[in-house]
Each structure stands twice: as C-alpha cells, then as structure tokens.
Amino acid sequence: MTGLSLSLVRGAVTSPFKRAGRPGATLPPAREVIPPRRTAPGPLTAYSRVCGFAEQGPLPLTYPHVLGFPPAMRLMTDRSFPLPVLGLVHTWIEITGHRVLHPSDELELTVYAAGLTPHRRGTEVTMVTEARLAGELVWESRSGYLSRHATGAPASPSKAPPETPPEAPPELPAVADWRLPADLGRRYGAASGDRNPIHLHPLTARLFGFPRHIAHGMWTVARCLAEAGDGSDAGRGGRISSVRADFRAPVLLPSTVTYASDGTAFQVRGGSRVHLTGTAA
C-alpha cells in the first residue's frame, strides 16, 4: 500500500472522531518537507497524457501540486488536524510559478496548513505548497478545502425570502467540447496518486452522496491550461505563470462539457451549469 493510500485509510479512521466547527480549533504547526529530488519520468508522462500536456519540455504548471499532494494528505489526516478529511471539498486553488521548471530540476517541497476561515457553509482551511530550487522559492500554490457543518447562525424566519443564489458568471466564448469517459477518474488517479473513492466508481461515489463518480477538480484545471496553448508552448508547460480557479459544481462521469475562454478568463460548463471558473496569465 502506498503512502497516499495509507493516508486515505488513516483519514477514514480518524474522521469520525473529529468535529468540524469546534470553538477554539487551531491548526498544528507541523510542516512536511520533501528533500530535493528530480521528477520521476513515468508518472509525469502518464499525467501529461491524461491532462493533454506535451510529453516533452517544461513541467506543467500544475504538476508540483501533484507532487505535494501526498504530504498534504499526511498533514490533513493527522490526529492533530482539526477537520475530518472525509467530506472535505476542494473549493479553489491559486498557483504562481516564479520561473519555468523542468523535470531535471531538483525541487524541495514544503507543505503546511496556513489558516482556518469561517465560511457560510462551515469552515475552510488553506493548504500551502511551496517548491524551492537551491533555496529559491520558484513555485507556490494555495488551496481552499471546505468542511461543511452547521455554522450556528440563527435560523431565518419561516416567511423570510430564500437566500439569493450566487450570480451566474458571464458566458465566455466556447472553444472546445470535451467528451469525458467513465474511467477518467481512475486514469487520473493512477497518474496523480489521488484515488479518492468519489472519483473512481459510481458505487463508491454514492457512499458520499454523489449520483455517479466525478472528475478530479485538479484534472479539470490542468486540462484547461493544456487547452489554452492550442498546440503552442503557451499552455504546454511553462508560459502561463499563474492561475486562479474556483470549483463551482462537480463534473459527473461520463459526460460532455464545454471549455470556454476569452484568452484570460476561462470556464468549464455543461449545458447551462458552470462547473469551474478561472483566470490565467
């Protein structure tokens, strides 16, 4: 069993004993540090293929996040982490690349939890991943994960109007339609190591309240960046240096979705439903 699989098992065991929203909850100061090492070519090739990146050239902007995911899971499944990892929802991510990275670079990774933030639907934790090359910060990401729970806000009077839904983002020009196969979650999970059961099979996804299994949010972001290049270097590994993406609705598998962009802003939508919005520069 891999280290990431062990973390998932540990998360399943410890989650029932944690209570999200506990007053005075704090984050452990621990940091996970992965010593400098080169990127293994096999997993990188598999990742590039499933996401649509070129298999030669610089590292995809999203790939250090994949390298930092196992230590992030170790932190989030530790007994001292205040939120149950089961049910955590990835809500947003920001990535900044300070220079173009290559598979031969010996990156040192540092992962830590930066803060807990009250959210209208629960509590959100920000996880940070930093990559350094010879001590220089060359890449960083910040991700939000939401633990949903009652917030203690007073109940609305029965005659009060319902909460206004979030305003729909403006529709961007359609660029491409993607037909997502039923095994996409298993393929991405094999390449990235993220084998969360909500992404693998309909039966395991239903245990967590989904009608079918869903695509990984980070696959969707990576596929958007790969598509942005349209065959050029711009989205194929290094020219895009920053991205912000917000996950708005899960993408059920299999399905057909539309990638839309105006050159800077992008979105993924299925019919009238917007699954993801973002900006890249």
Disulfide bonds with the S-S distance in Angstrom:
none
